[in-house]
């Protein structure tokens, strides 16, 4: 069965100790591998992320992680 293939980008940020600055730790390209025409949110099971359906450009998801992770 063909997969959905919708895409999104996850940006993971961190704040170094002693600063108020958010830095990008990593950028992850996400891809929905559910079957085509599925119901509900898109999911990238490899990275454990989900996002809502949108039209147009792939959405950008933001997640902040503390420095000690």
N, C-alpha and C positions, 0 to 999 in steps of 0.2 A: 504494500500500500504506500502511495507517495506521502512524503512528509510535508509538513507545513512550510518550514524554511524561513519563517519571519525572523528578522534580526533585531538586535538591540545592542547597546554598548553599556557596559558597567564600568564606572569610574570609582575606584576605591581610594579614599583620602585618609591622611593621618595628620596629627598635629604633634610636631616634635616637642619634647619636654621643654618648658620654659618659654614657649612662644604662643602666639595666638594665630599663627599662620597655618592654613590647611595646605598640605602638599599632596600631589597625586602619588600614590604608592604604586598603583598598577591600573592598566586598562585591559578589559576583557571583552572580546567579541562574543556575543551570545547568539545562539541559533535555536529556534524551536524545532524539536524533532518529533512533536506529536503528529498524528495523521492529519493530512490536509483537510480543511473545513471543519476542524474540531470546534467544540463549544468552550467558552470561558477563556481564561488567561493563557498566554503563551508560556512555555516552560523550556528551560535549558537544564536538563537533568544532570548533565556533566558538571555544571557549575552551581547547581542548586538554586537557580534564580527563576522568578516568574515575573511577567509584566502584562499589563492590560493591552488589549487590542487597540491599535491606532492605525490611521491611514497616513500615507505620505512617508516622510523620512523615518528611519529607525529611531526609536526613543533612546535617550540617555538616562540610565539609572545611576544614582549616586548612593554610595555607602561609606560611612565614616568608621574607621577602626582606630582604636587607641594604639599608641606606640608599642605597647608591650605584647601585642598579638603576634 
